[in-house]
Each structure stands twice: as structure tokens, then as C-alpha cells.
Amino acid sequence: MKNSFKIILVFFIMISCKKKVIIDLNSKNPNLPVFSGWISGQSGNQEIIIKSTSNYSSNSVDSYLTTANVNYIDASSSQYFSLNGNVYKPNSNFSFTTGEKSIVIQLNGKTYEQKVSVYPPVNIESIEYYDNGVPKESGLLVGFTLPTEKNYAMAFELLADSTGSGNNYISLTPTIHSMELFDNYIDEFNEYGDVVIFKELLDPNNTTILYKLVLHRISAEQYNYLFRIQSSMNDDLYATQPYNLPTMFTNGGLGIVIVSSDSFFEFTF
């Protein structure tokens, strides 16, 4: 009887201690900047976008932030990115080199920085198409030599130009922000760098199409960030769900600017 009384007493104590807590989900103070972008050695593939976080009930992020000072810096040079529409692009011909880099962004009196290691590109040495009727053994056989360093990741991207001119390429695969590095589209991979990919994206009966296969090489740190984006945010850096957005920027800035060393191979059938 005493035990029953004690249980009842504890229960009433617990329910009597409840307190209503109101959380302001619409608080927008502070608005944090969200950086995204892609920088590579390919012509025209250098851009940075800046937006901001929004409140819980909003269906989209706030408008573009267009008052930033953006620089791409290494030990010997600094390249300025100016506003072009809503996107920041290099102010002049962009010089892409390897080594340790910093993306420094000044916005509203604060400085945000992302450090990144840029490695030499991995050259595509050969491409061959074959189809022996076995899905996992048919497709595009790509040959390349793997680097000896271990702190990197790579991703393939396939583009096609139906005009055959090389001036109207359209990507047939996800962007670098959402590619599954060395997982997506790859059926066979070994230590020598031979890989079979993209069979479902190719049309070997059409000799007009000009294809471009690009091999992106990024640091392992960038890959780990992309993996977190893929696993928690449905591949979308600007997801409208209230996720805890990871970051590679200092000082409270969110997001990432991917820096990839690229090599490419153009071919037709």
C-alpha cells in the first residue's frame, strides 16, 4: 500500500511540474549568410552565390545577398569576384592553380573564410565503349592512373552536345553538389583506375552527339561535406526543411564553395 501511495505521489509531482514553453520559430535574428559555388579550371566554371537563412515558416530562403566583397586567395595572388546578376564571378581571366587556397568573403562588416586544398587533376587516359550484354560489364570503359595521395575524392560528370559543335553542352548527370563520388553510375572499379559507367546515358547509334566526360577531383574534406548534404538534405544546400546546415566557413557563415581540379575527354560514336 505504501509503495502504491509513493507511485501516485511521484506521478502527481511530475505532472504538476509541467511548464508551457513557447519557442519563437520565426526568429530571424541573426540572418546567417549561406555560401555556395563551384570553382574549377574549366572556362566559365567559377561562380559563388550568397543567400541567407530564413525563418521556420518560410517556404524559401531570403533574396540574394549582393553587397559582398569576394576574393580567391593563395600565397602569391588574390583574384577578385565581382557581382554578375545575382552571382559572383571572376573579374578577369581566371587563373586556376593547385595548392592551399582561401575563399574570403566580407559581408556586412564581417569576414568569412573557407580554406581548401587543391590537388593536380587526374587525367583521363583512354575511353572505350563496349556492350557484351551484361549490364555490369557494359558501357563506357574509362582508363586513368590513380594518384598516390589518399586525401582526395573524385567524381565523373557526363555532358552531351546534340549539335556536335562543343558549344552547347548539357550535363546528363547531377551537378558536383549532388554527385555521389565514386558511387553513382559506377559498376566496376579497381586499383588501376578502370571503370565502367554511364551505359544508360549514352546513345552509341547517334554519331552526331559530341560527349564530354569530366573527372572532378576534390579534397576528402569537401567530399565529407557533400556526403552530409546528400544524406540529410536531399542533395539541396538550400533545403527548405529546418535542417542543421553544416558549414566549411568560419565566423558563423554556412555552406561550401566546391573547388575541383578537372580533366576531360571529348568523344563521339
C-alpha positions in Angstrom: 0.0 0.0 0.0 2.8 2.4 0.9 4.5 1.6 -2.5 1.3 2.4 -4.3 1.0 5.7 -2.5 4.6 6.6 -3.4 4.0 5.9 -7.0 0.8 8.0 -7.1 2.6 10.8 -5.2 5.5 10.8 -7.7 3.1 10.9 -10.6 1.2 13.9 -9.3 4.5 15.7 -8.6 5.7 15.1 -12.2 2.5 16.3 -13.9 2.3 19.3 -11.6 5.8 20.5 -12.6 4.9 20.9 -16.3 5.6 24.3 -17.7 4.5 25.6 -21.1 7.5 26.8 -23.2 6.9 28.9 -26.3 9.7 28.7 -28.9 9.9 31.5 -31.4 10.3 29.5 -34.6 10.0 32.7 -36.7 13.0 34.4 -35.1 15.3 35.8 -37.8 18.0 37.3 -35.7 20.6 36.9 -36.9 20.2 36.1 -40.6 23.2 33.9 -41.4 24.8 34.0 -44.8 24.7 30.8 -46.9 27.5 30.4 -49.4 27.5 28.0 -52.3 29.5 27.8 -55.5 31.9 25.9 -57.7 35.4 26.9 -58.8 37.4 24.8 -61.3 39.9 25.2 -64.1 37.2 24.9 -66.8 36.3 28.0 -68.6 33.2 29.6 -67.1 33.1 27.3 -64.1 33.8 29.8 -61.4 30.9 31.3 -59.5 29.8 32.0 -55.9 26.2 32.5 -54.8 25.3 34.1 -51.4 21.9 33.9 -49.8 20.7 33.9 -46.2 18.9 31.7 -43.7 15.2 32.3 -43.3 12.6 31.6 -40.6 10.9 28.3 -39.9 7.6 29.1 -41.7 9.2 30.5 -44.8 8.9 28.3 -48.0 12.2 29.6 -49.4 15.4 31.3 -48.4 15.7 35.1 -48.5 16.8 37.0 -51.6 20.4 37.0 -52.9 22.9 39.0 -50.9 24.7 41.2 -53.4 26.9 43.6 -51.3 29.8 41.2 -50.5 33.4 41.5 -51.3 34.7 38.2 -52.6 38.3 37.1 -53.1 40.0 33.8 -54.0 43.4 33.9 -52.4 46.6 31.9 -52.2 50.2 32.7 -51.0 51.1 34.6 -54.1 47.9 36.2 -55.6 44.3 37.3 -54.9 41.6 37.1 -57.5 38.5 39.3 -57.1 35.0 38.1 -57.8 32.5 40.8 -58.9 28.7 40.7 -59.0 27.3 39.5 -62.3 23.5 39.5 -61.9 22.9 37.6 -58.7 26.2 35.6 -58.9 29.8 36.5 -58.1 32.2 35.7 -60.9 35.9 36.4 -61.5 36.6 40.0 -62.5 39.0 38.9 -65.3 40.5 35.8 -66.8 40.7 33.3 -64.0 44.0 31.6 -63.2 43.4 28.1 -61.7 46.4 26.6 -59.8 46.9 23.9 -57.2 47.9 24.4 -53.6 46.4 25.8 -50.5 43.6 28.4 -51.2 41.3 30.6 -49.2 37.9 32.0 -50.2 37.5 35.2 -48.2 34.1 36.9 -48.2 33.5 40.3 -46.5 29.8 41.0 -45.9 28.0 43.4 -43.5 31.2 44.2 -41.5 32.1 40.5 -41.0 34.7 38.3 -42.7 34.0 34.7 -43.6 36.7 32.3 -44.8 36.9 28.8 -46.3 40.2 27.1 -46.7 40.6 24.4 -49.3 43.4 22.1 -50.7 43.5 22.0 -54.5 45.2 18.9 -56.0 46.5 18.3 -59.5 43.9 16.9 -61.9 43.7 13.2 -62.6 44.0 12.8 -66.4 41.6 10.6 -68.3 43.9 8.5 -70.5 41.5 6.4 -72.6 37.8 5.8 -73.3 36.3 2.8 -74.9 32.7 1.7 -75.4 31.6 -1.9 -75.4 28.5 -3.9 -74.8 28.6 -7.6 -74.2 25.0 -7.9 -72.9 25.9 -8.0 -69.3 24.8 -4.7 -67.6 27.6 -4.5 -65.1 30.2 -5.2 -67.7 28.9 -3.0 -70.5 29.2 0.8 -71.0 32.0 3.3 -71.1 35.4 1.9 -70.0 37.5 4.8 -68.7 41.2 4.4 -68.1 43.2 6.7 -65.7 46.0 6.3 -63.2 45.1 6.8 -59.6 47.2 9.4 -57.6 49.3 8.1 -54.7 47.8 10.6 -52.3 44.9 9.3 -50.2 43.2 12.6 -49.0 41.0 13.2 -52.0 37.8 12.1 -53.8 36.8 12.0 -57.4 33.5 12.2 -59.4 32.6 11.8 -63.0 30.3 14.1 -64.9 28.9 13.3 -68.4 27.8 16.1 -70.7 26.4 15.9 -74.3 26.1 18.4 -77.2 23.5 17.2 -79.7 24.7 19.8 -82.2 28.2 18.3 -82.2 29.8 21.8 -82.0 31.1 21.6 -78.5 29.4 24.9 -77.7 26.1 23.6 -76.3 26.9 21.0 -73.7 24.2 19.9 -71.3 25.0 17.9 -68.2 23.5 14.4 -68.2 24.5 13.8 -64.6 23.8 15.6 -61.3 25.9 18.7 -60.5 29.0 18.5 -58.5 27.0 19.5 -55.4 24.9 16.3 -55.5 27.1 13.7 -57.2 27.9 10.5 -55.3 31.6 10.4 -55.6 32.8 7.0 -57.0 29.4 5.5 -56.2 26.8 6.8 -58.7 26.8 5.3 -62.2 29.9 3.2 -61.5 29.6 -0.6 -61.8 33.3 -1.7 -61.8 36.3 -0.1 -60.3 39.8 -1.4 -59.5 43.1 -0.1 -58.2 44.3 0.7 -61.7 41.6 3.2 -62.4 39.5 1.3 -65.0 35.8 2.0 -64.5 32.6 1.1 -66.4 30.0 3.9 -66.3 27.1 5.7 -67.9 25.7 3.0 -70.2 22.1 4.2 -69.6 23.1 7.8 -70.6 24.8 7.0 -73.9 23.4 6.6 -77.4 26.1 4.7 -79.4 23.8 4.7 -82.5 23.9 8.5 -82.8 27.2 9.7 -84.4 26.2 13.4 -84.2 26.3 13.8 -80.5 29.5 15.1 -79.0 30.1 13.8 -75.5 32.4 15.2 -72.8 33.4 13.1 -69.8 34.8 15.2 -66.9 36.7 13.9 -64.0 36.4 16.1 -60.9 39.0 15.8 -58.2 38.2 17.4 -54.8 39.6 17.1 -51.2 38.4 14.5 -48.8 37.1 17.3 -46.6 34.9 18.6 -49.4 33.6 15.1 -50.1 32.7 14.5 -46.5 30.7 17.8 -46.5 28.9 16.7 -49.7 28.1 13.4 -48.2 26.4 15.1 -45.2 24.4 17.3 -47.6 23.3 14.2 -49.6 22.4 12.1 -46.5 20.5 14.8 -44.5 19.3 17.4 -47.0 18.2 15.6 -50.2 21.2 17.0 -52.1 19.9 20.5 -51.6 22.1 23.1 -49.9 19.1 25.5 -49.8 16.7 22.9 -48.4 13.5 24.5 -47.0 13.3 21.9 -44.2 14.7 23.0 -40.9 17.9 21.0 -41.1 21.1 21.8 -39.2 23.1 23.0 -42.1 26.8 22.0 -41.9 29.5 24.5 -43.0 33.1 24.9 -44.1 33.1 28.7 -43.5 34.4 30.5 -40.4 32.7 33.2 -38.3 29.1 31.8 -38.5 28.8 31.6 -42.3 27.1 28.5 -43.7 27.7 26.4 -46.8 30.6 25.4 -49.1 32.3 26.5 -52.3 33.5 23.4 -54.1 37.0 23.7 -55.7 37.7 20.9 -58.1 40.7 20.1 -60.3 39.2 18.8 -63.6 40.3 16.8 -66.6 38.0 16.0 -69.6 37.8 13.8 -72.6 35.6 14.6 -75.7 34.3 11.8 -77.9 31.7 10.7 -80.4 30.5 7.3 -81.6 
